Amino acid sequence: MKNSLNKKEWSWILYDCGNSAYSMAITTAFLPLYFTMFRAGEGMDLGYFNSLASVIIAIISPILGTYADYKGKKKKMFALFALGGIFSTLALAFVPYGNWQLLIFFFVLSAIGFAGANVFYDSFLVDIASDERMDKVSSFGFAFGYIASIIPFGISLAVIYLAGMEEFLGFQIVFGITALWWLILTLPLLKNVKQIYGVNPEKHTVVNSFKRLGSTLSRIRSHKQIFVFLLAYFLYIDGVDTIIKMVVPYTEQILGGGLNMFMLLGILLVIQIIAFPCAIAYGLLAKKFGTKRMIQVGIITYIIAVFFASQINSVEQIFILGALVGSAQGGIQALSRSYYAKIIPKENSNEFFGFYNVFGKFAAIIGPLVMSLVTDITGNARLSIFGILPLFIIGFIITIFLKEEKV
């Protein structure tokens, strides 16, 4: 029983299963295609709007996290952002054809809701799992998120196929499916997970939140382990998030008319299946070889993937690229989350995860922006992938200075 997952842990994991549908359908697959239908030949412009959403959430994350550290606030803030993201996703289905500005408006709102909810979701890890279980529970969250997301994604593929790749109705139904799936799998967390760690409520909570924010900044600077990790994370997670967000626009640009988009979506489905056992494997291997070392393995895998991506010329090669990315994506995200959760003060988990999100989201500004700019300047989307290579290399070098946490 010691190694089995309890009700709270499963409820927490199920939310990952729910919001992974958003990540797959909106961030990676269908929304980029839909946006291209609104703005033919301008798909890489989506990188600018991804960066805009990242800027907004990066600015507000530490403030939200500091406020939510007061006992009784975390779940309320989580619900606000999760439901905001869900209903903004649903709103995408009702945008009139051609109104790309309104489409982007709801996309940015949904991205803010998705990322904002994750600040509180990630910080709930300290409330549901002990230090020695964090790698496992965090890895299971990503793993089951990947495998569960194939259900709404598979249904969505069938809808798109039956409606036709060029028909807007299919995509509109997909946005509705995504929002409903996300909503249903949010409910167990809202019912079963409670905030355990936090600071006691006090008068003038908003004003005092800003005061505590300054205190946290000082603590991060003086806590070498946290500061070094966040610096490394800022760099390598940029590359990870950029590949997630830009893989469809990138492959569409470099393969052009030679790309069978329905086949590409099918490959993305297979990648989710590959990512499931690999994310679990990362969690198990971290127990044997250490969390830091397995994060480094993930970074090296991404470096190899970048070089391979620059040379792809067929859909079959995209599958190989996807297998490389899928093998490391869940593992590096899960272990980054659990490593950080183990080195921060638990009573200030929201506060510190707010900064975790700041580093992650400000990082996510750079990659998509660089890829879009390089494509616009050179006219060659293939060169844009090299813009994220230094982020992985420098991030790896910085991780060398991290200590391996023993639990």
Sine and cosine of phi, psi and omega as CSV:
sin_phi,cos_phi,sin_psi,cos_psi,sin_omega,cos_omega
0.00,0.00,-0.41,0.91,-0.04,-1.00
-0.86,0.51,-0.59,0.81,-0.08,-1.00
-1.00,-0.05,-0.12,0.99,-0.01,-1.00
-0.98,0.19,0.40,-0.91,0.01,-1.00
-1.00,0.07,0.69,-0.72,0.00,-1.00
-1.00,-0.02,0.02,-1.00,-0.09,-1.00
-0.87,0.49,-0.68,0.74,0.01,-1.00
-0.90,0.43,-0.69,0.73,-0.01,-1.00
-0.90,0.43,-0.68,0.73,0.03,-1.00
-0.90,0.43,-0.64,0.77,0.02,-1.00
-0.89,0.46,-0.64,0.77,0.05,-1.00
-0.91,0.42,-0.70,0.71,0.00,-1.00
-0.89,0.46,-0.62,0.78,-0.03,-1.00
-0.88,0.48,-0.53,0.85,0.06,-1.00
-0.90,0.44,-0.62,0.79,0.08,-1.00
-0.87,0.49,-0.60,0.80,0.05,-1.00
-0.90,0.44,-0.57,0.82,-0.01,-1.00
-0.97,0.25,-0.77,0.64,-0.08,-1.00
-0.98,0.22,-0.25,0.97,0.10,-1.00
-0.91,0.42,-0.45,0.89,0.07,-1.00
-0.90,0.44,-0.63,0.78,0.07,-1.00
-0.90,0.43,-0.75,0.66,-0.03,-1.00
-0.83,0.56,-0.66,0.75,-0.05,-1.00
-0.97,0.26,-0.76,0.65,-0.12,-0.99
-0.98,0.21,-0.67,0.74,-0.13,-0.99
-1.00,-0.06,-0.77,0.64,-0.06,-1.00
-0.95,0.32,-0.68,0.73,-0.18,-0.98
-0.98,-0.19,-0.73,0.68,-0.27,-0.96
-0.95,-0.30,-0.96,0.28,-0.26,-0.97
-0.98,0.19,-0.65,0.76,0.00,-1.00
-0.88,0.47,-0.68,0.73,0.07,-1.00
-0.85,0.53,-0.63,0.77,0.04,-1.00
-0.92,0.39,-0.67,0.74,-0.01,-1.00
-0.90,0.43,-0.66,0.75,0.03,-1.00
-0.88,0.48,-0.64,0.77,0.02,-1.00
-0.90,0.44,-0.54,0.84,0.06,-1.00
-0.92,0.39,-0.53,0.85,0.05,-1.00
-0.97,0.23,-0.58,0.81,-0.06,-1.00
-0.75,-0.66,0.99,0.14,-0.09,-1.00
-0.84,0.53,0.77,-0.64,0.05,-1.00
0.98,0.20,0.05,1.00,-0.05,-1.00
-0.88,-0.47,0.45,0.89,-0.08,-1.00
-0.86,0.50,-0.55,0.84,-0.03,-1.00
-0.93,0.36,-0.28,0.96,0.06,-1.00
-0.89,0.45,-0.33,0.94,0.02,-1.00
-0.87,0.49,-0.42,0.91,0.05,-1.00
-0.86,0.50,-0.58,0.81,0.02,-1.00
-0.91,0.42,-0.64,0.77,-0.05,-1.00
-0.98,0.21,-0.52,0.86,0.17,-0.99
-0.87,0.50,-0.66,0.75,0.01,-1.00
-0.92,0.40,-0.63,0.78,0.03,-1.00
-0.87,0.50,-0.73,0.68,0.02,-1.00
-0.87,0.48,-0.63,0.78,0.00,-1.00
-0.91,0.41,-0.64,0.77,0.03,-1.00
-0.88,0.48,-0.72,0.69,-0.05,-1.00
-0.89,0.46,-0.76,0.66,-0.05,-1.00
-0.94,0.35,-0.53,0.85,0.03,-1.00
-0.91,0.41,-0.58,0.81,-0.01,-1.00
-0.94,0.34,-0.66,0.75,-0.11,-0.99
-1.00,-0.01,-0.27,0.96,-0.10,-1.00
-0.85,0.53,-0.77,0.64,-0.04,-1.00
-0.91,0.42,-0.54,0.84,0.03,-1.00
-0.92,0.40,-0.71,0.70,0.02,-1.00
-0.89,0.46,-0.70,0.72,-0.03,-1.00
-0.90,0.44,-0.65,0.76,0.01,-1.00
-0.90,0.44,-0.69,0.72,0.01,-1.00
-0.91,0.42,-0.65,0.76,-0.07,-1.00
-0.96,0.29,-0.20,0.98,0.05,-1.00
-0.94,0.33,-0.29,0.96,0.11,-0.99
-0.92,0.39,0.70,-0.71,-0.04,-1.00
-0.84,0.55,0.72,-0.69,0.01,-1.00
1.00,-0.01,-0.05,1.00,-0.06,-1.00
-0.98,-0.18,-0.47,0.88,-0.18,-0.98
-0.86,0.50,-0.76,0.65,-0.07,-1.00
-0.92,0.40,-0.58,0.82,0.03,-1.00
-0.89,0.45,-0.68,0.73,0.01,-1.00
-0.93,0.37,-0.62,0.78,0.05,-1.00
-0.87,0.50,-0.74,0.67,-0.03,-1.00
-0.88,0.47,-0.66,0.75,-0.01,-1.00
-0.85,0.52,-0.74,0.67,-0.06,-1.00
-0.97,0.23,-0.64,0.77,0.01,-1.00
-0.88,0.47,-0.75,0.66,-0.01,-1.00
-0.93,0.38,-0.57,0.82,0.08,-1.00
-0.88,0.47,-0.68,0.73,0.04,-1.00
-0.91,0.41,-0.64,0.77,-0.02,-1.00
-0.90,0.44,-0.75,0.67,-0.06,-1.00
-0.97,0.26,-0.43,0.90,0.12,-0.99
-0.94,0.34,-0.59,0.81,0.08,-1.00
-0.90,0.44,-0.69,0.72,0.05,-1.00
-0.87,0.48,-0.60,0.80,-0.03,-1.00
-0.90,0.44,-0.43,0.90,0.03,-1.00
-0.85,0.53,-0.51,0.86,-0.04,-1.00
-0.94,0.34,-0.31,0.95,-0.11,-0.99
-0.95,-0.30,0.16,0.99,0.03,-1.00
-0.97,0.25,0.80,-0.60,0.00,-1.00
-0.89,0.46,0.57,-0.82,0.00,-1.00
-0.85,0.52,0.72,-0.69,0.05,-1.00
0.99,-0.10,-0.34,0.94,-0.03,-1.00
-1.00,0.07,0.97,0.26,-0.10,-0.99
-0.94,0.34,-0.44,0.90,0.02,-1.00
-0.90,0.43,-0.69,0.72,0.03,-1.00
-0.93,0.38,-0.59,0.81,0.06,-1.00
-0.87,0.50,-0.72,0.69,0.01,-1.00
-0.92,0.40,-0.60,0.80,0.03,-1.00
-0.84,0.54,-0.77,0.64,-0.01,-1.00
-0.95,0.32,-0.52,0.85,0.06,-1.00
-0.90,0.44,-0.71,0.71,0.01,-1.00
-0.90,0.44,-0.67,0.74,0.05,-1.00
-0.87,0.49,-0.69,0.72,0.00,-1.00
-0.91,0.41,-0.61,0.80,0.02,-1.00
-0.92,0.39,-0.61,0.79,0.05,-1.00
-0.91,0.41,-0.69,0.73,0.04,-1.00
-0.89,0.46,-0.69,0.72,0.01,-1.00
-0.88,0.48,-0.77,0.63,-0.05,-1.00
-0.95,0.32,-0.62,0.78,0.01,-1.00
-0.90,0.44,-0.69,0.72,0.03,-1.00
-0.88,0.48,-0.55,0.83,-0.02,-1.00
-0.93,0.37,-0.43,0.90,0.09,-1.00
-0.84,0.54,-0.74,0.68,-0.05,-1.00
-0.98,0.18,-0.59,0.81,0.05,-1.00
-0.87,0.49,-0.76,0.65,0.01,-1.00
-0.86,0.51,-0.66,0.75,-0.06,-1.00
-0.95,0.32,-0.34,0.94,0.09,-1.00
-0.91,0.42,-0.27,0.96,0.01,-1.00
-0.84,0.54,-0.59,0.80,-0.01,-1.00
-0.95,0.30,-0.35,0.94,-0.01,-1.00
-1.00,0.08,-0.38,0.93,-0.11,-0.99
-0.94,-0.34,-0.26,0.97,-0.10,-0.99
-0.65,-0.76,0.60,-0.80,0.10,-1.00
-0.97,0.25,0.24,-0.97,-0.03,-1.00
-0.82,0.57,-0.66,0.75,-0.07,-1.00
-0.95,0.30,-0.24,0.97,0.00,-1.00
-0.97,-0.24,-0.09,1.00,-0.14,-0.99
-0.90,0.43,-0.69,0.72,0.01,-1.00
-0.85,0.53,-0.70,0.71,-0.03,-1.00
-0.91,0.41,-0.77,0.64,-0.05,-1.00
-0.90,0.43,-0.69,0.73,0.02,-1.00
-0.89,0.46,-0.67,0.74,0.02,-1.00
-0.91,0.40,-0.64,0.77,0.04,-1.00
-0.90,0.43,-0.57,0.82,0.05,-1.00
-0.86,0.51,-0.79,0.62,0.02,-1.00
-0.91,0.42,-0.67,0.75,-0.05,-1.00
-0.88,0.48,-0.79,0.62,-0.01,-1.00
-0.94,0.33,-0.44,0.90,0.12,-0.99
-0.88,0.48,-0.69,0.72,0.02,-1.00
-0.90,0.43,-0.76,0.64,-0.10,-0.99
-0.94,0.34,-0.59,0.81,0.00,-1.00
-0.94,0.34,-0.53,0.85,-0.06,-1.00
-0.93,0.37,-0.27,0.96,0.02,-1.00
-0.94,0.35,-0.34,0.94,0.02,-1.00
-0.93,0.36,-0.86,0.51,0.05,-1.00
-0.91,0.42,-0.53,0.85,0.00,-1.00
-0.93,0.36,-0.66,0.75,0.04,-1.00
-0.89,0.45,-0.68,0.74,0.06,-1.00
-0.88,0.47,-0.66,0.75,0.00,-1.00
-0.90,0.44,-0.65,0.76,0.05,-1.00
-0.87,0.50,-0.67,0.74,0.01,-1.00
-0.89,0.45,-0.66,0.75,0.02,-1.00
-0.89,0.46,-0.72,0.69,0.00,-1.00
-0.88,0.47,-0.66,0.75,-0.02,-1.00
-0.90,0.44,-0.72,0.69,-0.05,-1.00
-0.94,0.35,-0.61,0.80,-0.01,-1.00
-0.98,0.21,-0.49,0.87,-0.06,-1.00
0.96,-0.26,0.69,-0.72,-0.07,-1.00
-0.88,0.48,-0.40,0.92,-0.06,-1.00
-0.99,-0.13,0.05,1.00,-0.05,-1.00
-0.99,-0.11,0.76,-0.65,-0.04,-1.00
-0.95,0.32,-0.50,0.87,-0.05,-1.00
-0.85,0.53,-0.66,0.75,0.00,-1.00
-0.86,0.51,-0.70,0.71,0.01,-1.00
-0.92,0.40,-0.62,0.79,0.02,-1.00
-0.90,0.44,-0.65,0.76,0.07,-1.00
-0.90,0.44,-0.63,0.77,0.01,-1.00
-0.86,0.50,-0.68,0.73,0.01,-1.00
-0.89,0.46,-0.61,0.79,0.06,-1.00
-0.91,0.40,-0.67,0.74,0.03,-1.00
-0.87,0.49,-0.70,0.72,-0.02,-1.00
-0.88,0.48,-0.73,0.69,-0.02,-1.00
-0.89,0.45,-0.67,0.74,-0.02,-1.00
-0.91,0.42,-0.70,0.72,0.01,-1.00
-0.88,0.48,-0.72,0.70,0.02,-1.00
-0.87,0.50,-0.69,0.72,-0.02,-1.00
-0.90,0.44,-0.75,0.67,-0.06,-1.00
-0.87,0.49,-0.67,0.74,-0.07,-1.00
-1.00,0.07,0.01,1.00,0.14,-0.99
-1.00,0.10,-0.47,0.88,-0.12,-0.99
-0.87,0.50,-0.67,0.74,0.01,-1.00
-0.86,0.51,-0.64,0.77,0.03,-1.00
-0.90,0.43,-0.70,0.72,0.00,-1.00
-0.87,0.49,-0.52,0.85,-0.04,-1.00
-1.00,0.09,-0.65,0.76,-0.26,-0.97
-0.94,-0.33,-0.28,0.96,-0.07,-1.00
-0.98,-0.22,0.74,-0.67,-0.01,-1.00
-0.81,-0.58,0.49,-0.87,0.08,-1.00
-0.96,0.27,0.81,-0.58,0.03,-1.00
-0.97,-0.22,-0.77,0.64,-0.03,-1.00
-1.00,-0.01,0.56,-0.83,0.03,-1.00
0.21,-0.98,0.07,-1.00,0.04,-1.00
-0.98,-0.21,0.46,-0.89,-0.05,-1.00
-0.93,0.37,0.62,-0.79,0.03,-1.00
-0.86,0.51,0.49,-0.87,0.01,-1.00
-0.54,-0.84,0.19,-0.98,0.04,-1.00
-0.93,0.36,0.43,-0.90,0.05,-1.00
0.83,0.56,0.79,0.61,-0.10,-1.00
-0.88,0.48,-0.62,0.79,-0.03,-1.00
-0.92,0.39,-0.74,0.68,0.02,-1.00
-0.88,0.48,-0.71,0.70,-0.01,-1.00
-0.93,0.37,-0.43,0.90,0.07,-1.00
-0.89,0.46,-0.66,0.75,0.02,-1.00
-0.93,0.38,-0.59,0.81,0.05,-1.00
-0.90,0.43,-0.70,0.72,0.01,-1.00
-0.92,0.40,-0.49,0.87,0.04,-1.00
-0.87,0.49,-0.70,0.71,0.05,-1.00
-0.90,0.44,-0.62,0.79,0.03,-1.00
-0.90,0.44,-0.65,0.76,0.00,-1.00
-0.91,0.42,-0.64,0.77,0.05,-1.00
-0.84,0.54,-0.68,0.74,0.02,-1.00
-0.91,0.42,-0.65,0.76,-0.02,-1.00
-0.92,0.39,-0.60,0.80,0.02,-1.00
-0.91,0.42,-0.67,0.74,0.00,-1.00
-0.90,0.43,-0.56,0.83,-0.05,-1.00
-1.00,0.05,-0.28,0.96,0.01,-1.00
-0.99,-0.10,0.99,-0.10,-0.16,-0.99
-0.83,0.56,-0.68,0.73,-0.06,-1.00
-0.87,0.49,-0.71,0.70,0.00,-1.00
-0.92,0.39,-0.70,0.71,-0.05,-1.00
-0.89,0.46,-0.72,0.69,-0.01,-1.00
-0.90,0.44,-0.68,0.73,0.01,-1.00
-0.88,0.47,-0.73,0.68,-0.03,-1.00
-0.89,0.46,-0.57,0.82,0.04,-1.00
-0.91,0.41,-0.72,0.69,0.03,-1.00
-0.90,0.43,-0.70,0.71,-0.02,-1.00
-0.87,0.49,-0.67,0.74,0.03,-1.00
-0.79,0.61,-0.63,0.78,-0.06,-1.00
-0.99,0.14,-0.83,0.56,-0.13,-0.99
-0.95,0.30,-0.51,0.86,-0.01,-1.00
-0.95,0.30,-0.39,0.92,0.12,-0.99
-0.84,0.54,-0.75,0.66,0.00,-1.00
-0.88,0.47,-0.67,0.75,0.00,-1.00
-0.88,0.48,-0.78,0.63,-0.04,-1.00
-0.91,0.41,-0.58,0.82,-0.01,-1.00
-0.90,0.43,-0.68,0.73,0.01,-1.00
-0.90,0.44,-0.65,0.76,0.04,-1.00
-0.86,0.50,-0.71,0.71,-0.11,-0.99
-0.98,0.18,-0.50,0.87,-0.19,-0.98
-0.94,-0.34,0.03,1.00,-0.09,-1.00
-0.89,0.46,-0.66,0.75,-0.02,-1.00
-0.95,0.32,-0.77,0.63,0.06,-1.00
-0.85,0.53,-0.62,0.79,-0.03,-1.00
-0.90,0.43,-0.78,0.63,-0.03,-1.00
-0.92,0.39,-0.55,0.83,0.03,-1.00
-0.91,0.42,-0.62,0.78,-0.02,-1.00
-0.94,0.33,-0.69,0.72,-0.12,-0.99
-0.99,0.16,-0.44,0.90,0.01,-1.00
-0.99,-0.13,-0.39,0.92,0.09,-1.00
0.81,0.58,-0.77,-0.63,-0.05,-1.00
-0.91,0.41,-0.27,0.96,0.00,-1.00
-0.99,0.13,0.06,1.00,-0.07,-1.00
-0.98,-0.18,0.85,-0.53,0.14,-0.99
-1.00,0.04,0.97,-0.24,-0.15,-0.99
-0.90,0.43,-0.56,0.83,0.00,-1.00
-0.93,0.37,-0.59,0.80,0.06,-1.00
-0.91,0.42,-0.63,0.78,0.04,-1.00
-0.88,0.48,-0.69,0.73,0.04,-1.00
-0.89,0.45,-0.60,0.80,0.07,-1.00
-0.90,0.44,-0.62,0.78,0.05,-1.00
-0.90,0.43,-0.65,0.76,0.05,-1.00
-0.86,0.50,-0.58,0.82,0.05,-1.00
-0.90,0.43,-0.69,0.73,0.02,-1.00
-0.90,0.44,-0.59,0.81,0.02,-1.00
-0.86,0.51,-0.63,0.77,0.03,-1.00
-0.86,0.50,-0.62,0.78,0.01,-1.00
-0.92,0.38,-0.66,0.76,0.03,-1.00
-0.90,0.44,-0.64,0.77,-0.07,-1.00
-0.92,0.40,-0.45,0.89,-0.07,-1.00
-0.87,0.50,-0.87,0.50,-0.01,-1.00
-0.93,0.37,-0.50,0.86,-0.04,-1.00
-0.93,0.38,-0.62,0.78,0.04,-1.00
-0.90,0.43,-0.67,0.75,0.06,-1.00
-0.90,0.44,-0.66,0.75,-0.01,-1.00
-0.88,0.48,-0.65,0.76,0.04,-1.00
-0.86,0.51,-0.68,0.74,0.01,-1.00
-0.89,0.45,-0.66,0.75,0.00,-1.00
-0.94,0.33,-0.66,0.75,-0.01,-1.00
-0.93,0.37,-0.50,0.87,0.04,-1.00
-0.88,0.47,-0.55,0.84,0.02,-1.00
-0.91,0.40,-0.53,0.85,-0.04,-1.00
-1.00,-0.01,-0.70,0.71,-0.12,-0.99
-0.97,-0.24,-0.23,0.97,-0.01,-1.00
0.96,-0.27,0.59,-0.81,-0.03,-1.00
-0.90,0.43,-0.71,0.70,-0.01,-1.00
-0.85,0.53,-0.72,0.70,-0.06,-1.00
-0.90,0.43,-0.62,0.78,0.00,-1.00
-0.95,0.32,-0.51,0.86,0.13,-0.99
-0.89,0.47,-0.66,0.75,0.02,-1.00
-0.91,0.42,-0.61,0.79,0.07,-1.00
-0.87,0.50,-0.67,0.74,0.04,-1.00
-0.89,0.46,-0.66,0.75,0.01,-1.00
-0.89,0.45,-0.69,0.72,0.01,-1.00
-0.87,0.49,-0.65,0.76,0.03,-1.00
-0.87,0.50,-0.65,0.76,0.01,-1.00
-0.93,0.36,-0.59,0.81,0.05,-1.00
-0.87,0.49,-0.70,0.72,0.06,-1.00
-0.88,0.48,-0.65,0.76,-0.03,-1.00
-0.90,0.44,-0.60,0.80,0.01,-1.00
-0.89,0.46,-0.73,0.68,0.01,-1.00
-0.89,0.46,-0.65,0.76,0.01,-1.00
-0.91,0.42,-0.64,0.77,-0.03,-1.00
-0.88,0.47,-0.51,0.86,-0.02,-1.00
-0.94,0.33,-0.23,0.97,-0.09,-1.00
-0.92,-0.39,-0.01,1.00,-0.11,-0.99
-0.93,0.37,0.63,-0.78,0.00,-1.00
-0.72,-0.70,0.05,1.00,-0.04,-1.00
-0.50,-0.87,0.28,-0.96,0.04,-1.00
-0.90,0.44,-0.56,0.83,0.01,-1.00
-0.88,0.48,-0.62,0.78,0.04,-1.00
-0.94,0.34,-0.49,0.87,0.09,-1.00
-0.89,0.45,-0.59,0.81,0.04,-1.00
-0.88,0.47,-0.68,0.73,0.03,-1.00
-0.90,0.44,-0.68,0.73,0.06,-1.00
-0.86,0.51,-0.70,0.71,0.00,-1.00
-0.89,0.46,-0.61,0.80,0.03,-1.00
-0.90,0.43,-0.65,0.76,0.05,-1.00
-0.88,0.47,-0.76,0.65,-0.02,-1.00
-0.90,0.43,-0.71,0.71,-0.02,-1.00
-0.88,0.47,-0.52,0.85,-0.03,-1.00
-0.93,0.36,-0.40,0.92,-0.09,-1.00
-0.91,-0.42,-0.37,0.93,-0.19,-0.98
-0.86,0.51,-0.82,0.58,-0.02,-1.00
-0.92,0.40,-0.64,0.77,-0.03,-1.00
-0.89,0.45,-0.73,0.69,-0.06,-1.00
-0.94,0.35,-0.57,0.82,0.04,-1.00
-0.94,0.34,-0.71,0.71,-0.04,-1.00
-0.91,0.42,-0.71,0.71,-0.05,-1.00
-0.96,0.29,-0.50,0.87,0.10,-0.99
-0.89,0.45,-0.70,0.71,0.00,-1.00
-0.90,0.45,-0.72,0.70,-0.05,-1.00
-0.96,0.28,-0.59,0.81,0.05,-1.00
-0.86,0.51,-0.72,0.69,-0.02,-1.00
-0.91,0.41,-0.67,0.74,-0.01,-1.00
-0.87,0.49,-0.49,0.87,-0.03,-1.00
-0.98,0.18,-0.36,0.93,-0.10,-1.00
-0.97,-0.26,-0.04,1.00,-0.01,-1.00
-0.98,-0.19,0.36,-0.93,0.10,-0.99
-0.92,0.39,0.81,-0.58,-0.11,-0.99
-0.91,0.41,-0.57,0.82,-0.03,-1.00
-0.94,0.35,-0.26,0.96,0.04,-1.00
-0.90,-0.44,0.53,0.85,-0.12,-0.99
-0.89,0.46,-0.67,0.74,0.02,-1.00
-0.88,0.47,-0.69,0.73,-0.01,-1.00
-0.85,0.52,-0.76,0.65,-0.03,-1.00
-0.95,0.30,-0.57,0.82,0.07,-1.00
-0.95,0.32,-0.39,0.92,0.14,-0.99
-0.87,0.49,-0.69,0.73,0.05,-1.00
-0.95,0.32,-0.55,0.83,0.10,-0.99
-0.84,0.54,-0.69,0.72,0.03,-1.00
-0.94,0.35,-0.58,0.82,0.06,-1.00
-0.85,0.52,-0.77,0.64,-0.01,-1.00
-0.89,0.45,-0.64,0.77,0.01,-1.00
-0.92,0.39,-0.67,0.74,-0.07,-1.00
-0.98,0.18,-0.60,0.80,0.09,-1.00
-0.91,0.41,-0.57,0.82,0.10,-1.00
-0.88,0.47,-0.66,0.75,-0.05,-1.00
-0.93,0.38,-0.17,0.99,0.08,-1.00
-0.97,0.26,-0.64,0.76,-0.19,-0.98
-0.93,0.38,-0.80,0.60,-0.11,-0.99
-0.85,0.52,-0.85,0.52,0.01,-1.00
-0.86,0.51,-0.60,0.80,0.01,-1.00
-0.91,0.42,-0.70,0.71,0.01,-1.00
-0.89,0.46,-0.71,0.71,-0.01,-1.00
-0.89,0.45,-0.66,0.75,0.02,-1.00
-0.92,0.40,-0.68,0.73,-0.01,-1.00
-0.91,0.41,-0.71,0.71,0.00,-1.00
-0.88,0.48,-0.65,0.76,0.03,-1.00
-0.90,0.44,-0.69,0.72,0.00,-1.00
-0.92,0.39,-0.62,0.78,-0.07,-1.00
-0.97,0.24,-0.70,0.71,-0.09,-1.00
-1.00,-0.06,-0.37,0.93,-0.09,-1.00
0.96,0.29,0.18,0.98,-0.04,-1.00
-0.80,-0.60,0.98,-0.19,-0.03,-1.00
-0.90,0.44,-0.44,0.90,-0.04,-1.00
-0.88,0.47,-0.55,0.83,0.00,-1.00
-0.95,0.31,-0.38,0.93,-0.11,-0.99
-0.91,0.42,-0.46,0.89,-0.06,-1.00
-0.91,0.42,-0.47,0.88,-0.01,-1.00
-0.95,0.30,-0.25,0.97,0.03,-1.00
-0.90,0.44,-0.41,0.91,-0.02,-1.00
-0.99,-0.14,-0.11,0.99,-0.03,-1.00
-0.87,0.49,-0.70,0.71,-0.01,-1.00
-0.87,0.49,-0.47,0.88,-0.01,-1.00
-0.90,0.44,-0.66,0.75,0.04,-1.00
-0.94,0.35,-0.69,0.73,-0.07,-1.00
-0.91,0.41,-0.75,0.66,-0.01,-1.00
-0.92,0.38,-0.63,0.77,0.05,-1.00
-0.86,0.51,-0.66,0.75,0.03,-1.00
-0.89,0.46,-0.71,0.71,-0.02,-1.00
-0.86,0.51,-0.66,0.75,-0.02,-1.00
-0.92,0.40,-0.58,0.82,0.00,-1.00
-0.89,0.45,-0.36,0.93,0.02,-1.00
-0.87,0.50,-0.48,0.88,-0.05,-1.00
-1.00,0.05,0.00,1.00,0.04,-1.00
-0.99,0.15,0.55,-0.83,0.12,-0.99
-1.00,0.08,0.49,-0.87,0.09,-1.00
-0.99,0.11,0.84,-0.54,-0.02,-1.00
-0.97,0.25,0.76,-0.65,0.05,-1.00
-0.96,-0.28,0.84,-0.55,0.01,-1.00
-0.82,-0.57,0.00,0.00,0.00,0.00
